């Protein structure tokens, strides 16, 4: 069985990569997004360093991947950003009030790799800060559908991070092929995979897989040895499988 890693990691670990190490890189073979064209995108940061992506689904909740949480460190959410190094573009840094990792998340199998973050304060909606809708029906997105991914990171495997938000178009693969390429790991009911010339890479964890104007997946994991490999297409947590859980958490906040 091929070794895999989650799509999140710290650049400082690069010289000491092991099978469980994680590396912070991003979209490959993509292009820079038009500034603030994806107002739902957020940067999850530790000590003011980007470690993961996420996206706004309400004025106080961010959806991301469960593996993005390091329990030893606190996450900060940056909304309204395009260039993470530009302190004058109007982005806002918000603390996390509570973490809602899926109770059945399993880091070894990557099952249920989904998490909600409740912000310390509600975001103010604007042209640069807004929410994205979630898929409502349980019908699988058809294979061949052209969707998109976005994130902050490098343009190649093991490269340095990009300051600006990058994006790429991807095509949904059918479940049979996803199962075959991720033998014994892929869950038809809880995962989906996608591939094209450009795609997600390490560091894009937690970002959305967007089809049309709807988030259908959460970036979860990919091939360890090469970003965006056809041999092992990137895998995304299937949001439709978790809609009841998501809205139960949101409804029960006090």
Steps between C-alpha positions, in 0.01 A plus 500: 500500500634841403589731784296819531517819701250767588520814289621718789851554630766720639783616275741467788463121482617475139857389578366221723218349294369165614190309398302693758655842443296779349615776268354843434460550127201583283322506161701359211460597133243761590477875475467790740138559590347839427538683835199436725312304235462224758385700807419178688865389512683526832856436609542296817817607676724403789726777631401710196618231257255342255454128569164415346210625297133525591181669387219701653161327506330747736586828669666316786598153372788380284506153345839331465673160534520325836872433461566874488483520877817469707365479854820650637450823310215744447376583154427852382267562207584773246206614289496739203856416393659461158866577558584374848799731524302813414389647833327789326245305297241498778514138616379426853647257752248320725556251781328162523242468776444125467618204293251241376700212356280220368465252789580205273805654333776244453841640408628161382220428253420868422132423557281789618776755435278801566485768769303813585661802662281745687646849488536727804293763321272510199652618175374813332393410148645707216635467148812333642337290775201278432367145531475215252201268475531129575368222280155398624419175318670165553532420130865463397649774283529345152842382388651736245345807665743792489543651846771703672732509799694785659765554764817673611827317433765410245463415134689171522565207731717601797510861378478813708164652588321759289387823665202533265195279465534255212228304323464216250227315313459129569277222369302265721603135456252214525491302823610175337825657386551677834459167680740327265771763533460530878463127569363429846494866607231669296142518635234540231245635747730753667764600244540623144813545288598738222785555255603731216808686380485712814388407847540495877830433669637491855391810686158522333334283765163623615432707191182441298442299186258732321263402220313796357445724799463215751752328729477123450820380665771579755864447395625200697799301367713413200803308379807541717765499230350736245239772516195456278596156369269316260625178657344608829242779441439744784221397737236726653258441786150482349301782662159353413567213741538746788232765443280383792801499736613844381164666556446323831822661631401843364149482645620399844748783557430728794 
